Structures are given as C-alpha cells and as structure tokens.
Amino acid sequence: MFSAMLLKKIAVAFTMPQLQKQAEQLANKLQLPLVAITDTQYDFLLVYTEKHLEICPFNQPTLGTIYIDFLTGKLGFRRSHTFIKNELLAKAIGVKGNQQLNVLDTTAGLGRDSFILACLGCNVIMLERSPIIAVLLEDGLTRLLATEKLNLSLIQTNAIEYLKQLDEKNYPEVIYLDPMYPHRTKSALVKKEMRVIRELVGDDEDAEQLVLLAIKRAKKRVVVKRPRLAPALSEQKPDIIYTGKQHRFDVYLV
C-alpha cells in the first residue's frame, strides 16, 4: 500500500485509552504500526484525538497538526456567507441558479473545493488516491454528514484507473482537477499543510495524462486549477480562463 520509505515515516497513535480500538482498526486498515503518542522515531503520527483524526509532523513541529473540519473555521465561515456563489470556482464549474451539476473531483486533497461545490448544490464525488489523506477526509466527512445534508461522497482510488473503468452512462457532467502544484523556489510561499502533504503523497506527475483522459469522460466541461502564472497542463488550449490573484481555472468545454 505504501512505499518502504513512507512506512518508516508514519505510524498510528491515540491520545486516550477509549480510542485504542479505533486506532488499532485504522492501523490494520492502512497496514501501519500502532505506537505510543510519545513515540518520536517516526516523522509523522496519524493520531486519533477526542475530537478528530489528525496528522502530527514530528520532523517539522512548527507546521502544526493537520485535520479536516468542514463545520467550523474558514470553511464554516465561507459556507455561511452567500458570496461563495460569486467565487471563480463556481463560475468555472458552471454553477447557475438551482441547477444540480454532477461533479467529479479527481484530486480531492483536503476536500475544500468539493465542499464549497456541494454547498452550492452540486452532487460531488471526491477521488483521493492517498490512503492517508483519504482517511482524514473520511473522518471530516463523517462529522460533516452527521449534522449537514450535502451530496458529497468519497472514494479512495486512483483517478486515472477510475475514469478508465467508468461506464459511459455514468460520465460526470463536470470533472475537476487541482493537482499538486510544482515546487516553488521559496518554501515560505507554500502553505504549511501543503508541505506536509507533498512529503506524504508526492507530486501529481500524471496530471497531464489525467487531464487528457478527463476531457474524454466529461459530459460538459473539465476544470483545472493552476497557479496563476503556471503553464497549462495540456497542449490543448483552454476554452475559458478565469484568473484570480493567486491561481486560475482553465476550462475545457466538451
């Protein structure tokens, strides 16, 4: 499931005795060692706490822990404000009125864009190929759906293999890609959590292949999120480009 190098980097732990069973189940699922919360021989610990599942980067303590919370914080704030309807993401996806678009997010990551689209009324399926990021997503999604009714679901799989096996009748209207951005010369410019995720997951080296396949599988459009000044992922020229301060959305109409 994981490379030998990654297995040496990460283990599972828990903060309270009543969480031991959950931690054991997760360790068995991911085939990772279960260790004490004080164990420092690993670079990362995937930790069950009383509130959530989180990643603790012991090799870079200044980065802080990473967990997924759709209900509070920035995401909770964004949902409670109607201006998300005016975001570039909504325009790029093609959200209009009460139309319920079927969107496939092939690079879910921490699930933020998928969550916003679900809040806008889209039916969203998230794909995440990293088992570690997927369990974080699953934890956040479980807490979200316990209190909110949103059409948001998760599948832990490789997006290219998923699209190759997809029946034509199940092709999504919109396919969304937000591949891991290329390395920047100044590490301070990269968000702390993205630095941790890149170390755990790596870059999306097959992003161009995924774009080309997505164009063959989407019914209406493919939307690719890119750094504002980065080159397009495909040799095919986007039909529409929505540009913001830090990133842009390349839209390929089908």
C-alpha positions as CSV (number, residue, x, y, z in Angstrom):
1,M,0.0,0.0,0.0
2,F,2.9,2.4,0.8
3,S,6.5,2.6,-0.2
4,A,9.1,1.3,2.2
5,M,10.4,4.8,2.7
6,L,6.9,6.1,3.7
7,L,6.4,3.1,6.0
8,K,9.4,4.3,8.0
9,K,8.0,7.8,8.3
10,I,4.4,7.3,9.6
11,A,2.6,5.3,12.3
12,V,-0.8,5.4,14.1
13,A,-1.3,6.6,17.7
14,F,-4.1,7.7,20.0
15,T,-4.5,10.2,22.9
16,M,-7.0,8.4,25.1
17,P,-7.5,4.8,26.2
18,Q,-11.0,4.7,24.8
19,L,-9.7,5.5,21.3
20,Q,-7.3,2.5,21.2
21,K,-9.7,0.2,19.3
22,Q,-10.3,2.8,16.6
23,A,-6.6,3.3,16.3
24,E,-6.0,-0.4,16.1
25,Q,-8.6,-0.7,13.3
26,L,-7.0,2.2,11.4
27,A,-3.5,0.7,11.8
28,N,-4.7,-2.6,10.4
29,K,-6.6,-1.0,7.6
30,L,-3.5,1.1,6.5
31,Q,-1.0,-1.7,7.5
32,L,0.9,0.8,9.6
33,P,2.4,0.3,13.1
34,L,0.5,1.3,16.2
35,V,2.7,3.2,18.6
36,A,2.5,5.4,21.7
37,I,1.7,9.1,21.3
38,T,5.1,9.9,22.7
39,D,7.0,7.8,20.1
40,T,9.3,10.2,18.2
41,Q,11.1,7.7,15.9
42,Y,8.5,8.4,13.1
43,D,8.4,11.7,11.1
44,F,4.6,11.6,11.2
45,L,1.9,10.2,13.5
46,L,-1.7,9.7,12.4
47,V,-3.4,10.4,15.7
48,Y,-6.9,9.8,17.0
49,T,-7.9,12.5,19.4
50,E,-11.2,13.1,21.2
51,K,-12.3,15.4,18.5
52,H,-10.8,14.2,15.2
53,L,-8.2,12.3,13.4
54,E,-5.0,14.4,12.7
55,I,-1.5,14.2,11.3
56,C,1.3,15.3,13.6
57,P,4.5,16.2,11.8
58,F,7.2,15.5,14.4
59,N,10.0,16.2,11.9
60,Q,8.7,19.7,11.4
61,P,6.9,20.7,14.6
62,T,6.4,24.3,13.5
63,L,4.0,23.1,10.9
64,G,1.4,22.1,13.5
65,T,-1.2,19.4,13.1
66,I,-3.4,18.8,10.1
67,Y,-7.0,17.7,10.3
68,I,-10.2,18.2,8.2
69,D,-13.0,20.3,9.7
70,F,-15.8,21.3,7.3
71,L,-18.1,22.7,10.0
72,T,-16.0,25.5,11.7
73,G,-13.1,27.7,10.8
74,K,-12.6,29.1,7.4
75,L,-14.8,26.6,5.6
76,G,-17.6,27.1,8.1
77,F,-17.3,30.9,7.6
78,R,-17.3,30.6,3.8
79,R,-20.4,28.4,3.8
80,S,-22.3,30.8,6.0
81,H,-21.7,33.7,3.6
82,T,-23.5,33.7,0.2
83,F,-20.6,35.4,-1.6
84,I,-19.3,31.9,-2.4
85,K,-21.7,32.0,-5.3
86,N,-19.6,34.7,-6.8
87,E,-16.3,32.8,-6.4
88,L,-14.3,32.0,-9.5
89,L,-14.7,28.3,-8.7
90,A,-18.4,28.5,-9.1
91,K,-18.1,30.3,-12.4
92,A,-15.5,27.9,-13.7
93,I,-17.6,24.9,-12.8
94,G,-20.7,26.4,-14.4
95,V,-22.9,26.7,-11.4
96,K,-26.1,28.5,-12.3
97,G,-29.3,29.0,-10.2
98,N,-30.6,25.9,-8.7
99,Q,-29.0,23.6,-11.3
100,Q,-27.6,20.5,-9.6
101,L,-24.4,19.6,-11.5
102,N,-22.7,16.2,-11.1
103,V,-19.1,17.0,-10.4
104,L,-16.2,14.5,-10.1
105,D,-13.3,15.9,-8.1
106,T,-10.4,13.7,-9.2
107,T,-7.8,15.2,-6.9
108,A,-9.7,15.8,-3.7
109,G,-6.8,16.6,-1.4
110,L,-8.3,18.2,1.8
111,G,-11.7,18.4,0.1
112,R,-12.2,22.2,0.4
113,D,-13.2,22.9,-3.2
114,S,-15.5,19.8,-3.2
115,F,-17.2,21.1,0.0
116,I,-17.8,24.5,-1.5
117,L,-19.3,23.0,-4.6
118,A,-21.6,20.7,-2.5
119,C,-22.7,23.8,-0.6
120,L,-23.6,25.4,-3.9
121,G,-25.9,22.4,-4.7
122,C,-23.6,20.2,-6.8
123,N,-23.6,16.5,-6.4
124,V,-19.9,15.9,-5.7
125,I,-17.8,12.7,-5.7
126,M,-14.3,13.1,-4.4
127,L,-11.5,10.8,-5.5
128,E,-8.3,10.6,-3.4
129,R,-5.6,8.1,-4.2
130,S,-3.6,8.6,-1.0
131,P,-4.9,6.3,1.7
132,I,-3.6,8.6,4.4
133,I,-5.3,11.7,3.1
134,A,-8.4,9.6,2.3
135,V,-8.8,8.6,6.0
136,L,-8.5,12.2,7.0
137,L,-11.2,13.1,4.5
138,E,-13.4,10.3,5.7
139,D,-13.1,11.5,9.3
140,G,-14.0,15.1,8.4
141,L,-16.8,13.9,6.1
142,T,-18.4,11.7,8.8
143,R,-18.6,14.6,11.2
144,L,-20.0,16.8,8.5
145,L,-22.7,14.5,7.3
146,A,-23.8,13.8,10.9
147,T,-25.1,17.4,11.0
148,E,-25.5,18.5,7.4
149,K,-27.2,17.1,4.4
150,L,-24.9,17.5,1.4
151,N,-24.4,15.5,-1.7
152,L,-20.7,14.8,-1.0
153,S,-19.1,11.4,-1.0
154,L,-15.6,10.0,-1.2
155,I,-13.9,7.1,-3.0
156,Q,-10.3,6.2,-2.2
157,T,-8.9,5.3,-5.6
158,N,-6.5,6.3,-8.4
159,A,-8.4,8.8,-10.6
160,I,-7.0,7.5,-13.9
161,E,-7.9,4.0,-13.2
162,Y,-11.4,5.1,-12.0
163,L,-12.0,7.1,-15.2
164,K,-10.8,4.3,-17.5
165,Q,-13.3,1.8,-16.0
166,L,-16.2,4.3,-15.9
167,D,-19.3,3.3,-17.9
168,E,-20.4,6.0,-20.4
169,K,-23.8,6.3,-18.7
170,N,-22.0,7.3,-15.5
171,Y,-19.8,10.0,-17.1
172,P,-20.0,13.1,-14.9
173,E,-21.1,16.5,-16.2
174,V,-18.0,18.2,-14.9
175,I,-14.6,16.8,-13.9
176,Y,-12.4,19.0,-11.7
177,L,-8.7,18.7,-11.2
178,D,-6.5,20.5,-8.6
179,P,-3.2,18.7,-9.0
180,M,-0.3,19.3,-6.6
181,Y,1.4,22.4,-7.6
182,P,5.1,22.3,-8.8
183,H,7.8,23.1,-6.3
184,R,8.5,26.8,-5.7
185,T,11.9,28.3,-5.1
186,K,10.8,30.0,-1.8
187,S,9.4,27.4,0.5
188,A,7.7,30.1,2.6
189,L,5.3,30.6,-0.2
190,V,3.9,27.1,0.1
191,K,1.2,26.7,2.7
192,K,2.4,24.7,5.7
193,E,-0.1,21.9,5.3
194,M,0.8,21.5,1.6
195,R,4.4,21.0,2.5
196,V,3.3,18.1,4.8
197,I,1.0,16.6,2.2
198,R,3.7,16.8,-0.5
199,E,6.1,14.9,1.7
200,L,3.5,12.2,2.4
201,V,2.0,12.0,-1.1
202,G,4.4,13.5,-3.6
203,D,3.7,15.5,-6.7
204,D,1.0,14.6,-9.2
205,E,3.3,13.6,-12.0
206,D,0.5,12.0,-14.1
207,A,-1.6,15.2,-14.1
208,E,-1.3,15.8,-17.8
209,Q,-2.4,12.3,-18.5
210,L,-5.4,12.8,-16.2
211,V,-6.5,16.0,-18.0
212,L,-6.5,14.3,-21.4
213,L,-8.5,11.4,-20.1
214,A,-10.9,13.7,-18.2
215,I,-11.7,15.6,-21.5
216,K,-12.8,12.2,-22.9
217,R,-15.0,11.4,-19.9
218,A,-16.8,14.7,-19.0
219,K,-20.1,15.4,-20.5
220,K,-19.9,19.2,-20.3
221,R,-16.5,20.5,-19.1
222,V,-13.2,19.9,-17.4
223,V,-11.9,22.5,-15.0
224,V,-8.2,22.6,-14.0
225,K,-7.0,24.7,-11.1
226,R,-3.5,26.1,-11.7
227,P,-1.1,28.7,-10.2
228,R,-1.8,32.0,-11.8
229,L,1.4,32.1,-13.9
230,A,1.9,28.4,-14.4
231,P,1.7,26.8,-17.9
232,A,-1.4,24.9,-18.9
233,L,-1.3,21.2,-18.1
234,S,-2.4,20.2,-21.6
235,E,-1.3,21.2,-25.0
236,Q,-4.9,21.7,-25.8
237,K,-5.8,25.4,-25.3
238,P,-8.5,26.1,-22.7
239,D,-11.7,27.4,-24.0
240,I,-12.2,29.7,-21.0
241,I,-9.8,31.0,-18.3
242,Y,-10.8,32.5,-15.0
243,T,-7.9,34.3,-13.3
244,G,-7.7,35.3,-9.7
245,K,-4.9,36.8,-7.6
246,Q,-3.0,33.6,-6.8
247,H,-4.5,30.9,-9.1
248,R,-6.6,30.5,-12.2
249,F,-9.1,28.0,-13.6
250,D,-8.6,26.6,-17.1
251,V,-11.9,25.4,-18.5
252,Y,-12.1,22.9,-21.4
253,L,-15.6,22.6,-22.9
254,V,-16.7,19.3,-24.2
